[in-house]
Amino acid sequence: MRRQNVNNMPETYRETETAEGRRERPQRQEGNQSSPNIVTLISQFADDNLTLVRNISTGLAVAGVIVIARSIKLLTKFRAVSEIPARFIERNVSLRGKVHAVTERGLEVEHVPIHLPVLSPLLSKHKGVCASPMLVHLAGVELTPEGRVWLQENLSPAQTVWLKLISREDDSLHCLVSQSRGSIRSYCMNEEVLRLGLARTAPVFGVLPDSRLYWRLHKRLHRAEVRAERKGKGLWKQDSLWERASVAVRDSALFRLMRRIFKKT
């Protein structure tokens, strides 16, 4: 019965339905092709302007690096102790420096930041300004005059050192000063002068005595001092038995009396 009803539909109705179906098909095809056409256009634009796209990407990358470098002061040259951020001191950041001189006040060191050929000139705030060195003390160390002379002989001007920031005192820094020995090895000057008996350990300025950092530094430096004391180096050097006996005889009353007698005769 249904099949007969379909077949018995008026011819005009079937023609109308067929015409509507023909009109809807192109519309569906156009809708399905619209999205691929947008992707194709974008891809075509990127292919035609490949150099422009690369330059834009490079520019965005450089801008990002500049923003990061400015925020962490990676490429900033510190010309005064006051310019160093407090977080650098708190985190014991290591800075690279160039030695200018070793004086009675301490080490005069010029900060040498990381240099990148393109970015460093862009971030430089003091172009053409003469660099001034910062005053640096060996943290936890009391130098002897012999120790100062040793530093003058082993830290020649323009030599590169690393400054591990420990604390700040007015216009000076207290640091662990390291010097490269070869391409890989390096040694700490604070420990070296203690190991040679050219200094004594001293309280670490600006660090709380009950803090972990204080005891870690104190243990490290005290170990170097004990080694020099055991080996009798520098200020821990002891005279031999013969030298001590000679001094005792020379300072005795009998020896002085004999000298007077021989002088009279």
PASEBA-1860 file (N, C-alpha, C; in nm, 3 decimals):
! residues 265
1> MRRQNVNN> 0.082/-0.120/0.000/0.000/0.000/0.000/0.087/0.127/0.000 ~ 0.194/0.129/0.086/0.281/0.246/0.090/0.350/0.266/-0.042 ~ 0.399/0.153/-0.102/0.467/0.165/-0.229/0.374/0.223/-0.335 ~ 0.251/0.180/-0.330/0.155/0.232/-0.426/0.130/0.379/-0.401 ~ 0.129/0.422/-0.274/0.105/0.563/-0.243/0.217/0.650/-0.296 ~ 0.343/0.599/-0.282/0.457/0.675/-0.334/0.448/0.687/-0.483 ~ 0.416/0.576/-0.545/0.410/0.577/-0.690/0.296/0.662/-0.740 ~ 0.191/0.672/-0.656/0.074/0.747/-0.698/0.084/0.896/-0.665
9> MPETYRET> 0.206/0.943/-0.605/0.222/1.085/-0.575/0.214/1.166/-0.702 ~ 0.168/1.282/-0.691/0.158/1.366/-0.809/0.295/1.393/-0.868 ~ 0.302/1.402/-0.996/0.430/1.423/-1.066/0.490/1.558/-1.032 ~ 0.404/1.652/-1.007/0.453/1.787/-0.975/0.528/1.788/-0.842 ~ 0.484/1.718/-0.741/0.548/1.711/-0.608/0.687/1.650/-0.619 ~ 0.697/1.540/-0.698/0.827/1.473/-0.711/0.927/1.562/-0.783 ~ 0.882/1.638/-0.880/0.972/1.728/-0.950/1.021/1.839/-0.859 ~ 0.930/1.888/-0.772/0.968/1.995/-0.678/1.073/1.945/-0.579
17> ETAEGRRE> 1.053/1.824/-0.527/1.148/1.765/-0.432/1.283/1.746/-0.497 ~ 1.286/1.702/-0.619/1.412/1.679/-0.690/1.486/1.810/-0.712 ~ 1.414/1.914/-0.746/1.478/2.044/-0.768/1.538/2.099/-0.640 ~ 1.468/2.083/-0.528/1.521/2.131/-0.399/1.646/2.055/-0.360 ~ 1.649/1.923/-0.385/1.768/1.843/-0.354/1.887/1.889/-0.434 ~ 1.863/1.928/-0.562/1.974/1.974/-0.644/2.031/2.106/-0.590 ~ 1.942/2.191/-0.540/1.990/2.321/-0.486/2.065/2.304/-0.354 ~ 2.027/2.209/-0.269/2.090/2.189/-0.139/2.229/2.127/-0.150
25> RPQRQEGN> 2.249/2.041/-0.250/2.378/1.973/-0.264/2.493/2.071/-0.287 ~ 2.482/2.166/-0.379/2.592/2.263/-0.395/2.618/2.343/-0.269 ~ 2.508/2.376/-0.195/2.528/2.453/-0.071/2.607/2.373/0.032 ~ 2.575/2.241/0.043/2.650/2.157/0.138/2.795/2.144/0.095 ~ 2.817/2.131/-0.036/2.954/2.119/-0.085/3.033/2.247/-0.060 ~ 2.964/2.364/-0.080/3.033/2.490/-0.052/3.067/2.503/0.096 ~ 2.977/2.457/0.187/3.004/2.463/0.332/3.118/2.373/0.371 ~ 3.124/2.254/0.308/3.232/2.161/0.342/3.365/2.212/0.290
33> QSSPNIVT> 3.366/2.289/0.181/3.491/2.334/0.122/3.541/2.465/0.182 ~ 3.454/2.535/0.261/3.493/2.665/0.315/3.611/2.655/0.411 ~ 3.609/2.557/0.505/3.718/2.541/0.602/3.849/2.505/0.535 ~ 3.852/2.404/0.448/3.978/2.374/0.379/4.030/2.492/0.300 ~ 3.943/2.576/0.244/3.987/2.691/0.168/4.062/2.791/0.255 ~ 4.016/2.814/0.380/4.084/2.907/0.472/4.224/2.855/0.507 ~ 4.233/2.725/0.538/4.363/2.665/0.569/4.456/2.676/0.450 ~ 4.401/2.653/0.331/4.482/2.661/0.210/4.533/2.802/0.188
41> LISQFADD> 4.447/2.901/0.212/4.489/3.039/0.195/4.600/3.077/0.292 ~ 4.585/3.033/0.419/4.689/3.063/0.519/4.821/2.997/0.483 ~ 4.813/2.870/0.441/4.934/2.798/0.401/4.999/2.865/0.280 ~ 4.917/2.907/0.186/4.969/2.972/0.067/5.037/3.104/0.102 ~ 4.976/3.180/0.195/5.036/3.306/0.239/5.170/3.283/0.307 ~ 5.176/3.180/0.394/5.302/3.148/0.463/5.410/3.107/0.366 ~ 5.372/3.031/0.261/5.471/2.988/0.162/5.520/3.106/0.080 ~ 5.429/3.196/0.045/5.467/3.311/-0.036/5.547/3.413/0.042
49> NLTLVRNI> 5.528/3.418/0.173/5.598/3.517/0.257/5.681/3.447/0.364 ~ 5.756/3.346/0.325/5.832/3.265/0.420/5.937/3.349/0.494 ~ 6.003/3.439/0.422/6.106/3.524/0.485/6.044/3.614/0.591 ~ 5.927/3.671/0.560/5.859/3.758/0.656/5.819/3.682/0.782 ~ 5.766/3.561/0.763/5.726/3.479/0.878/5.846/3.446/0.964 ~ 5.958/3.412/0.901/6.079/3.378/0.977/6.130/3.501/1.054 ~ 6.126/3.617/0.990/6.173/3.738/1.058/6.085/3.772/1.177 ~ 5.953/3.753/1.162/5.863/3.778/1.273/5.891/3.683/1.388
57> STGLAVAG> 5.914/3.555/1.357/5.944/3.456/1.461/6.074/3.488/1.532 ~ 6.176/3.526/1.451/6.305/3.562/1.511/6.292/3.685/1.599 ~ 6.216/3.783/1.553/6.196/3.904/1.633/6.128/3.876/1.765 ~ 6.026/3.790/1.762/5.957/3.754/1.886/6.050/3.681/1.981 ~ 6.135/3.591/1.926/6.229/3.516/2.010/6.331/3.608/2.074 ~ 6.385/3.702/1.995/6.484/3.797/2.049/6.420/3.885/2.156 ~ 6.297/3.931/2.129/6.228/4.013/2.228/6.206/3.937/2.359 ~ 6.173/3.809/2.347/6.155/3.727/2.467/6.284/3.712/2.545
65> VIVIARSI> 6.396/3.691/2.474/6.526/3.678/2.541/6.564/3.808/2.610 ~ 6.538/3.922/2.544/6.570/4.052/2.604/6.490/4.074/2.731 ~ 6.361/4.041/2.727/6.277/4.057/2.846/6.328/3.970/2.960 ~ 6.363/3.843/2.930/6.414/3.753/3.033/6.547/3.803/3.088 ~ 6.635/3.847/2.996/6.767/3.895/3.039/6.755/4.018/3.128 ~ 6.662/4.107/3.092/6.642/4.226/3.176/6.587/4.189/3.313 ~ 6.497/4.092/3.317/6.434/4.057/3.444/6.530/3.990/3.540 ~ 6.622/3.907/3.488/6.715/3.836/3.576/6.852/3.904/3.580
73> KLLTKFRA> 6.866/4.017/3.505/6.993/4.092/3.502/7.110/4.003/3.462 ~ 7.086/3.916/3.364/7.188/3.822/3.321/7.304/3.892/3.253 ~ 7.274/3.998/3.177/7.376/4.067/3.099/7.410/4.205/3.156 ~ 7.361/4.235/3.276/7.383/4.367/3.336/7.522/4.376/3.397 ~ 7.588/4.487/3.373/7.719/4.511/3.433/7.701/4.594/3.559 ~ 7.740/4.538/3.673/7.729/4.608/3.801/7.854/4.694/3.822 ~ 7.833/4.824/3.835/7.946/4.916/3.851/7.963/4.962/3.995 ~ 7.873/4.919/4.082/7.882/4.952/4.224/7.818/4.839/4.303
81> VSEIPARF> 7.861/4.824/4.426/7.807/4.718/4.511/7.658/4.737/4.533 ~ 7.614/4.862/4.540/7.473/4.891/4.565/7.383/4.848/4.449 ~ 7.438/4.829/4.329/7.357/4.790/4.212/7.322/4.642/4.212 ~ 7.391/4.563/4.289/7.366/4.418/4.290/7.234/4.392/4.362 ~ 7.141/4.320/4.299/7.011/4.294/4.364/7.026/4.214/4.492 ~ 6.937/4.237/4.586/6.941/4.167/4.714/6.923/4.017/4.696 ~ 6.842/3.978/4.596/6.819/3.835/4.575/6.946/3.763/4.530 ~ 7.039/3.835/4.467/7.167/3.775/4.429/7.247/3.737/4.554
89> IERNVSLR> 7.243/3.826/4.655/7.313/3.799/4.780/7.247/3.683/4.853 ~ 7.115/3.685/4.858/7.040/3.582/4.931/7.061/3.444/4.870 ~ 7.074/3.437/4.738/7.088/3.309/4.671/7.234/3.272/4.646 ~ 7.328/3.356/4.695/7.471/3.330/4.679/7.509/3.307/4.533 ~ 7.466/3.399/4.449/7.494/3.392/4.306/7.644/3.415/4.282 ~ 7.700/3.350/4.182/7.841/3.369/4.145/7.851/3.467/4.029 ~ 7.936/3.567/4.044/7.960/3.667/3.940/8.103/3.655/3.891 ~ 8.122/3.685/3.764/8.257/3.684/3.708/8.317/3.822/3.720
97> GKVHAVTE> 8.446/3.829/3.751/8.511/3.958/3.768/8.654/3.958/3.717 ~ 8.709/4.078/3.704/8.847/4.096/3.659/8.922/4.174/3.766 ~ 9.031/4.118/3.814/9.108/4.179/3.923/9.180/4.304/3.875 ~ 9.167/4.412/3.953/9.242/4.535/3.924/9.363/4.548/4.016 ~ 9.343/4.518/4.145/9.454/4.532/4.240/9.420/4.461/4.369 ~ 9.524/4.433/4.447/9.510/4.377/4.581/9.570/4.480/4.677 ~ 9.485/4.539/4.762/9.529/4.644/4.853/9.508/4.600/4.998 ~ 9.544/4.689/5.091/9.523/4.659/5.232/9.374/4.652/5.266
105> RGLEVEHV> 9.292/4.720/5.190/9.148/4.717/5.214/9.084/4.588/5.163 ~ 9.141/4.529/5.059/9.085/4.409/5.000/9.116/4.401/4.852 ~ 9.035/4.322/4.780/9.054/4.306/4.636/8.967/4.407/4.561 ~ 9.024/4.470/4.461/8.948/4.558/4.373/8.918/4.480/4.246 ~ 8.788/4.451/4.225/8.747/4.363/4.116/8.639/4.434/4.033 ~ 8.656/4.428/3.902/8.556/4.482/3.809/8.464/4.370/3.763 ~ 8.334/4.393/3.771/8.237/4.292/3.729/8.239/4.277/3.577 ~ 8.243/4.151/3.530/8.241/4.121/3.388/8.118/4.035/3.360
113> PIHLPVLS> 8.011/4.092/3.305/7.889/4.014/3.281/7.905/3.920/3.162 ~ 7.806/3.833/3.143/7.803/3.747/3.026/7.782/3.833/2.903 ~ 7.861/3.808/2.798/7.856/3.891/2.678/7.797/3.813/2.562 ~ 7.693/3.871/2.502/7.634/3.818/2.379/7.648/3.926/2.272 ~ 7.699/3.891/2.153/7.732/3.992/2.051/7.620/4.090/2.019 ~ 7.496/4.045/2.010/7.386/4.131/1.969/7.315/4.194/2.089 ~ 7.288/4.110/2.192/7.206/4.156/2.304/7.281/4.248/2.399 ~ 7.409/4.221/2.423/7.483/4.300/2.522/7.484/4.449/2.490
121> PLLSKHKG> 7.510/4.492/2.364/7.504/4.636/2.336/7.365/4.695/2.355 ~ 7.261/4.615/2.327/7.124/4.665/2.343/7.088/4.689/2.488 ~ 7.141/4.605/2.578/7.106/4.613/2.719/7.200/4.700/2.800 ~ 7.307/4.747/2.738/7.405/4.828/2.811/7.347/4.965/2.842 ~ 7.350/5.003/2.969/7.298/5.133/3.012/7.409/5.236/3.029 ~ 7.534/5.192/3.030/7.645/5.284/3.058/7.747/5.277/2.944 ~ 7.703/5.308/2.823/7.792/5.302/2.710/7.896/5.413/2.720 ~ 8.022/5.375/2.704/8.130/5.472/2.706/8.170/5.520/2.845
129> VCASPMLV> 8.111/5.465/2.949/8.144/5.505/3.086/8.256/5.417/3.139 ~ 8.357/5.479/3.200/8.470/5.404/3.253/8.425/5.317/3.371 ~ 8.468/5.191/3.369/8.427/5.097/3.473/8.506/5.124/3.602 ~ 8.439/5.113/3.714/8.504/5.128/3.844/8.498/4.995/3.918 ~ 8.609/4.952/3.978/8.610/4.822/4.047/8.534/4.825/4.178 ~ 8.491/4.709/4.222/8.422/4.693/4.350/8.519/4.635/4.452 ~ 8.499/4.672/4.577/8.585/4.622/4.684/8.533/4.488/4.734 ~ 8.622/4.389/4.736/8.583/4.251/4.772/8.674/4.202/4.884
137> HLAGVELT> 8.611/4.141/4.988/8.685/4.078/5.097/8.669/3.927/5.086 ~ 8.773/3.856/5.129/8.765/3.710/5.137/8.679/3.675/5.258 ~ 8.565/3.617/5.236/8.471/3.587/5.345/8.530/3.486/5.442 ~ 8.517/3.515/5.572/8.561/3.421/5.676/8.711/3.410/5.690 ~ 8.786/3.509/5.642/8.933/3.500/5.640/8.993/3.630/5.693 ~ 9.093/3.616/5.782/9.172/3.730/5.829/9.314/3.714/5.775 ~ 9.347/3.794/5.677/9.476/3.782/5.609/9.592/3.833/5.696 ~ 9.707/3.769/5.682/9.831/3.819/5.739/9.900/3.904/5.632
145> PEGRVWLQ> 9.999/3.985/5.669/10.073/4.061/5.566/10.133/3.969/5.459 ~ 10.180/3.852/5.502/10.234/3.756/5.405/10.125/3.705/5.310 ~ 10.004/3.690/5.364/9.893/3.646/5.281/9.855/3.750/5.177 ~ 9.864/3.878/5.212/9.833/3.984/5.117/9.938/3.986/5.006 ~ 10.063/3.967/5.043/10.169/3.962/4.942/10.148/3.843/4.849 ~ 10.109/3.730/4.905/10.083/3.610/4.823/9.971/3.636/4.723 ~ 9.865/3.704/4.766/9.755/3.736/4.675/9.802/3.830/4.564 ~ 9.884/3.927/4.598/9.936/4.019/4.497/10.018/3.946/4.392
153> ENLSPAQT> 10.088/3.842/4.434/10.170/3.766/4.341/10.089/3.668/4.257 ~ 9.976/3.621/4.310/9.898/3.518/4.241/9.771/3.570/4.176 ~ 9.735/3.694/4.202/9.619/3.755/4.136/9.669/3.876/4.058 ~ 9.720/3.849/3.941/9.773/3.956/3.859/9.660/4.039/3.800 ~ 9.685/4.167/3.769/9.581/4.251/3.710/9.523/4.190/3.582 ~ 9.396/4.212/3.562/9.319/4.162/3.445/9.294/4.012/3.451 ~ 9.327/3.949/3.563/9.299/3.806/3.575/9.153/3.784/3.615 ~ 9.091/3.683/3.555/8.950/3.656/3.579/8.931/3.570/3.702
161> VWLKLISR> 8.835/3.608/3.786/8.801/3.531/3.905/8.649/3.518/3.912 ~ 8.603/3.429/3.997/8.459/3.411/4.022/8.430/3.452/4.166 ~ 8.326/3.530/4.185/8.288/3.580/4.317/8.156/3.517/4.358 ~ 8.161/3.429/4.457/8.039/3.372/4.513/7.992/3.463/4.625 ~ 7.882/3.532/4.601/7.836/3.635/4.694/7.788/3.573/4.825 ~ 7.842/3.624/4.936/7.802/3.578/5.069/7.725/3.686/5.144 ~ 7.779/3.807/5.146/7.711/3.916/5.215/7.761/4.049/5.160 ~ 7.692/4.156/5.201/7.728/4.291/5.156/7.744/4.380/5.278
169> EDDSLHCL> 7.849/4.461/5.276/7.876/4.554/5.387/7.904/4.692/5.330 ~ 7.806/4.780/5.338/7.818/4.916/5.285/7.859/4.912/5.137 ~ 7.983/4.952/5.108/8.030/4.957/4.969/8.125/4.843/4.937 ~ 8.118/4.732/5.009/8.207/4.619/4.985/8.129/4.488/4.989 ~ 8.190/4.384/4.934/8.130/4.251/4.928/8.218/4.152/5.003 ~ 8.154/4.054/5.067/8.225/3.940/5.127/8.192/3.819/5.040 ~ 8.296/3.760/4.983/8.275/3.655/4.883/8.373/3.539/4.902 ~ 8.337/3.426/4.840/8.433/3.318/4.817/8.491/3.344/4.679
177> VSQSRGSI> 8.620/3.371/4.674/8.685/3.408/4.548/8.754/3.284/4.491 ~ 8.716/3.248/4.369/8.772/3.129/4.304/8.849/3.170/4.180 ~ 8.954/3.093/4.154/9.039/3.118/4.038/9.053/2.989/3.959 ~ 9.049/3.000/3.827/9.059/2.881/3.743/9.202/2.829/3.744 ~ 9.212/2.698/3.747/9.342/2.631/3.738/9.330/2.529/3.626 ~ 9.370/2.571/3.507/9.348/2.486/3.390/9.210/2.511/3.333 ~ 9.168/2.422/3.244/9.040/2.440/3.177/8.923/2.390/3.259 ~ 8.947/2.302/3.356/8.838/2.242/3.431/8.847/2.277/3.579
185> RSYCMNEE> 8.964/2.259/3.637/8.980/2.274/3.782/8.981/2.420/3.823 ~ 8.939/2.447/3.944/8.946/2.580/4.004/8.964/2.562/4.153 ~ 9.021/2.662/4.217/9.039/2.652/4.362/8.998/2.783/4.427 ~ 8.956/2.770/4.551/8.903/2.883/4.628/9.020/2.952/4.698 ~ 9.032/3.082/4.675/9.142/3.159/4.735/9.127/3.166/4.886 ~ 9.004/3.167/4.937/8.982/3.170/5.081/9.045/3.049/5.146 ~ 9.020/2.931/5.089/9.077/2.808/5.143/9.227/2.802/5.121 ~ 9.272/2.853/5.007/9.414/2.841/4.973/9.504/2.917/5.071
193> VLRLGLAR> 9.466/3.041/5.106/9.550/3.118/5.199/9.549/3.054/5.338 ~ 9.437/2.992/5.376/9.432/2.921/5.504/9.515/2.794/5.499 ~ 9.511/2.725/5.387/9.585/2.599/5.372/9.736/2.623/5.373 ~ 9.778/2.743/5.331/9.920/2.777/5.329/9.964/2.845/5.458 ~ 9.872/2.863/5.552/9.906/2.927/5.678/9.929/3.076/5.665 ~ 9.865/3.139/5.566/9.883/3.282/5.542/9.764/3.363/5.592 ~ 9.675/3.299/5.667/9.557/3.368/5.720/9.498/3.285/5.833 ~ 9.408/3.348/5.907/9.332/3.279/6.012/9.184/3.285/5.976
201> TAPVFGVL> 9.110/3.189/6.030/8.964/3.194/6.010/8.906/3.306/6.094 ~ 8.799/3.364/6.045/8.731/3.474/6.112/8.581/3.455/6.097 ~ 8.500/3.518/6.184/8.354/3.507/6.168/8.310/3.553/6.030 ~ 8.215/3.483/5.972/8.163/3.517/5.840/8.068/3.635/5.855 ~ 8.105/3.749/5.803/8.026/3.871/5.821/7.893/3.860/5.746 ~ 7.788/3.908/5.811/7.658/3.917/5.747/7.579/3.788/5.739 ~ 7.628/3.681/5.802/7.558/3.553/5.800/7.528/3.513/5.944 ~ 7.405/3.474/5.972/7.366/3.438/6.107/7.445/3.315/6.154
209> PDSRLYWR> 7.500/3.321/6.277/7.583/3.208/6.326/7.509/3.076/6.335 ~ 7.376/3.078/6.350/7.303/2.954/6.362/7.244/2.907/6.229 ~ 7.283/2.972/6.119/7.231/2.933/5.988/7.314/2.820/5.929 ~ 7.252/2.748/5.835/7.321/2.637/5.769/7.438/2.686/5.686 ~ 7.421/2.802/5.620/7.529/2.857/5.538/7.650/2.890/5.622 ~ 7.629/2.947/5.741/7.742/2.984/5.827/7.824/2.862/5.865 ~ 7.757/2.757/5.909/7.830/2.639/5.955/7.894/2.563/5.839 ~ 7.831/2.569/5.723/7.891/2.504/5.607/8.021/2.575/5.567
217> LHKRLHRA> 8.019/2.709/5.568/8.139/2.784/5.535/8.245/2.769/5.644 ~ 8.202/2.778/5.769/8.297/2.766/5.881/8.367/2.630/5.879 ~ 8.291/2.525/5.854/8.350/2.391/5.849/8.450/2.379/5.736 ~ 8.415/2.434/5.623/8.502/2.428/5.505/8.632/2.503/5.526 ~ 8.624/2.624/5.583/8.743/2.705/5.605/8.826/2.652/5.722 ~ 8.759/2.604/5.826/8.831/2.551/5.942/8.912/2.428/5.905 ~ 8.860/2.347/5.814/8.932/2.229/5.770/9.064/2.267/5.702 ~ 9.061/2.374/5.623/9.184/2.420/5.557/9.284/2.475/5.658
225> EVRAERKG> 9.234/2.546/5.760/9.323/2.600/5.863/9.388/2.489/5.945 ~ 9.311/2.387/5.980/9.365/2.275/6.057/9.474/2.202/5.978 ~ 9.455/2.191/5.848/9.556/2.124/5.765/9.688/2.200/5.769 ~ 9.682/2.334/5.763/9.805/2.414/5.770/9.871/2.403/5.908 ~ 9.787/2.398/6.013/9.841/2.387/6.148/9.910/2.253/6.169 ~ 9.853/2.146/6.117/9.915/2.014/6.132/10.047/2.004/6.058 ~ 10.054/2.069/5.942/10.176/2.062/5.862/10.276/2.171/5.899 ~ 10.236/2.259/5.992/10.327/2.363/6.036/10.363/2.463/5.928
233> KGLWKQDS> 10.264/2.505/5.852/10.290/2.599/5.743/10.259/2.742/5.786 ~ 10.333/2.836/5.726/10.307/2.977/5.748/10.316/3.018/5.892 ~ 10.210/3.081/5.943/10.212/3.129/6.081/10.210/3.016/6.182 ~ 10.183/2.893/6.137/10.183/2.776/6.226/10.318/2.705/6.226 ~ 10.412/2.761/6.154/10.543/2.698/6.147/10.612/2.703/6.282 ~ 10.668/2.591/6.327/10.737/2.582/6.455/10.886/2.561/6.432 ~ 10.965/2.625/6.518/11.110/2.608/6.507/11.149/2.466/6.543 ~ 11.260/2.422/6.487/11.311/2.289/6.518/11.367/2.286/6.660
241> LWERASVA> 11.396/2.166/6.708/11.449/2.150/6.844/11.581/2.224/6.859 ~ 11.666/2.219/6.759/11.797/2.286/6.764/11.779/2.437/6.769 ~ 11.681/2.490/6.690/11.656/2.633/6.689/11.601/2.679/6.824 ~ 11.510/2.602/6.883/11.455/2.639/7.012/11.562/2.634/7.121 ~ 11.652/2.533/7.115/11.761/2.521/7.214/11.858/2.638/7.200 ~ 11.886/2.679/7.076/11.979/2.790/7.053/11.923/2.919/7.109 ~ 11.792/2.941/7.088/11.728/3.062/7.140/11.729/3.062/7.292 ~ 11.705/2.947/7.351/11.702/2.937/7.498/11.840/2.966/7.557
249> VRDSALFR> 11.945/2.912/7.495/12.080/2.936/7.545/12.119/3.082/7.527 ~ 12.084/3.138/7.412/12.120/3.276/7.383/12.051/3.373/7.479 ~ 11.934/3.340/7.523/11.859/3.429/7.613/11.885/3.400/7.761 ~ 11.968/3.300/7.791/11.991/3.264/7.931/12.085/3.364/7.998 ~ 12.077/3.372/8.134/12.161/3.465/8.211/12.308/3.425/8.203 ~ 12.338/3.296/8.203/12.477/3.250/8.195/12.542/3.294/8.065 ~ 12.469/3.284/7.958/12.525/3.321/7.827/12.550/3.471/7.821 ~ 12.462/3.550/7.880/12.482/3.695/7.881/12.602/3.733/7.967
257> LMRRIFKK> 12.620/3.663/8.083/12.736/3.688/8.170/12.866/3.656/8.098 ~ 12.870/3.546/8.026/12.991/3.507/7.954/13.021/3.608/7.844 ~ 12.921/3.663/7.781/12.943/3.762/7.678/13.006/3.887/7.736 ~ 12.961/3.929/7.859/13.018/4.047/7.921/13.165/4.022/7.955 ~ 13.193/3.900/8.006/13.331/3.868/8.045/13.423/3.874/7.924 ~ 13.379/3.816/7.814/13.463/3.814/7.693/13.478/3.952/7.634 ~ 13.377/4.039/7.650/13.388/4.174/7.599/13.493/4.255/7.679 ~ 13.498/4.232/7.813/13.595/4.305/7.897/13.735/4.261/7.867
265> T> 13.751/4.135/7.839/13.885/4.085/7.810/13.925/4.117/7.668
END
